[in-house]
Amino acid sequence: MAISTAFVLGAGLGTRLRPLTEDRPKPLVPIFHKPLVTFAFDHLRAYGVSRFIVNTHHRAEAYSALLGESGGAAEYAGCRVAFRHEPVLLDTGGGIKNIQDLVGDESFLVFNGDVLADLAIDRLIASHSRSGHIATIGLRSHGGPLHVQWNPETGLMADVRNQLGLGANLPSFLFAGVYVLSPAIFDHIPAGEITSIIPILLGLIRAGTPIGGVILDEGTWFDLGTRESYLECHRRIAAGDLSLTYPLDRPWPEPIHPSVRLPADVTLKGFVAIGEGARVGAGAELHDTVLWEGAEIAPGARLESCIVRAHRHAGGDRRNADF
């Protein structure tokens, strides 16, 4: 079974990553100048997806600026991108119900737009196709909170945080934020309600409906939930400890954007990312620091473990600061 449509969750507020998400949605935060959500697009394109649906809420206009949206649609690397705005956040389940008219009668992928991942999604799709389940969930045994109980004998999801009392003796796994849904799922999500997908899945399990699970332990999965993890992601990429196997839309990583001209006496230490049009003053020292597009650094500044957002100014001797 081939899957051509993916729903990329892009409407979250990114509260744990503030102030970085004050001016843009979390999925548009750059990783070495490339917006996070575009990694999701590239990842899914590698497995045959040619159409994306993205829900929006906070700073929705930033998606339009990135992708050139017109009339609710845009294009990315030859793939169609449709937007569905949520004036009130609907959570994952409500967001899925809200795109029913855009999906049609075929199975589709759901992917969290705020993680950097490189997973064997073909295994997830194949399992869903073989089983005919209403939902097949991607799981990992490490990398974050292990809240999903999964039965290795049946290959089925059994519980979440043992809320049904069915998972006490079963191993727990991380919900990897990628899953395949059959269109029948829409019949089980109430219209116009704010709801997570988790209670929907638990309700199906309680009713005896099998929910598949596939362990996707190989490959990269990185949650950029905090400024510390954001910087750590850059550090690991710069060190070659975090890599991606799928083709991207551009050469990457690119520590210093080609548009940037650094004075000869600027000092760079550790990992440094300097975005398009950023300006660094003479004698500045940058250590484990990320500059977004158009950032300006004062002459003689000393920044360590800092993040300077787009078109913001930073100076002085600062450590662990966001501008």
Order of alpha helices (4+ residues) and beta strands (2+ residues): beta-beta-beta-alpha-beta-alpha-beta-beta-alpha-alpha-beta-beta-alpha-beta-beta-beta-beta-alpha-beta-beta-alpha-beta-beta-beta-beta-beta-beta-beta-beta
